[in-house]
Every structure is written in structure tokens, then in C-alpha cells.
Amino acid sequence: MRRTSAVRKTSISSREIGRPRREPHRREAQDARSSTLDALDRTGVRVLSSCRQGACGTCETPVLAG
């Protein structure tokens, strides 16, 4: 399983992420220019983050598909 920063900009319209001890969540990103972290925030899924720029690695999240 690969991991990615939730802040990375992506052109993928949806992404399935894993969260520790929880079921995977599938969230649709409306704006391909926004970060995955922003898309998750908009849909109510909270991911730990510190810098919101992808530099510190706090928001690193496993990508299950997408």
C-alpha cells in the first residue's frame, strides 16, 4: 500500500483513503486544483495535519485506490 501526503495537489476526482482502525472512506473532490486534505475537510473527514503544505508529513495517509 502506498502512502501520500493529503496536501498533495491532484487531478484525480476521487480517492479512497485508509484511516487507522476505521473503515476506508471514499470522498469526491469537486476541484482538481485543491488538495486532498482540503477535500476531506470539506466533507467532514478529519486528518491530522500541522503545516497544511505537505512538508511535515503529519497528514500522510494510505491511499487504497484512486
C-alpha positions, 0 to 999 in steps of 0.5 A: 500500500502506498502512502501520500501526503493529503496536501498533495495537489491532484487531478484525480476526482476521487480517492479512497483513503485508509484511516487507522482502525476505521473503515476506508472512506471514499470522498469526491473532490469537486476541484482538481486544483485543491488538495486532498486534505482540503477535500476531506475537510470539506466533507467532514473527514478529519486528518491530522495535519500541522503545516497544511503544505505537505512538508511535515508529513503529519497528514500522510495517509494510505491511499487504497485506490484512486 
